[in-house]
């Protein structure tokens, strides 16, 4: 039972979503100043990359 391409992309999508939530949570609760905007922007970037990984499942 090896991992095929779709399984790898599914795990990558899951990890990217978790990291995006963590970064946005840090932006909201830990860094309320200007640094929070950077953390939120990176978290949104993680969501967009996860969206691309999800779109690639089944096409590679």
N, C-alpha and C positions, 0 to 999 in steps of 0.2 A: 504494500500500500504506500506508494510514493506520492509525493505532492506534484500535481501537474501544474500547468501555467495558471489555470483558473483558480486553483486553491491558493497559490502564492499571491495572486492579485487580490483575492478575497481577504487574506490575512493582512496584506499591505494596506488595503482600504480600511480594515478594522483598526489597525494600529494608528494610521494617520488620523482617523476620526477621534480616537481616544486622546492622542497628543493635541489635536486642535481644541478639544474641550478643556484639557488641562491648561493650555496656554491662555485661552479666553478666560478661564476661571482665575488664573493668576492675574490677568489684566484687571478683572473686576474687583477681586478681593484683596490682593496683595499690593499691587502697584496702581494706586489711584491717581498718580501724577502723570507726567508726560510719557514716562516709560511704559505705562499701561497701554497707550495707543500703539506702541510698537509690538507689544505682546499680542494685542488683539489683531493687528494686521497679519502677523505671522500665523496666528491661529486660523484666520480666515483663509490664508494661503494653504495651510494644511488641508482644510476642507475642500478647496478647489482641486488640489492634487488628488485627494481621495476620490473626488467625483470623476476625474479622468481615469484613475485606476479602475473604478467601477464600470465605466463606459467601455474599457478595453477588454473586460472579461468576455470570453467567447469569440473575440475577433482576432486573437493572436494565435 
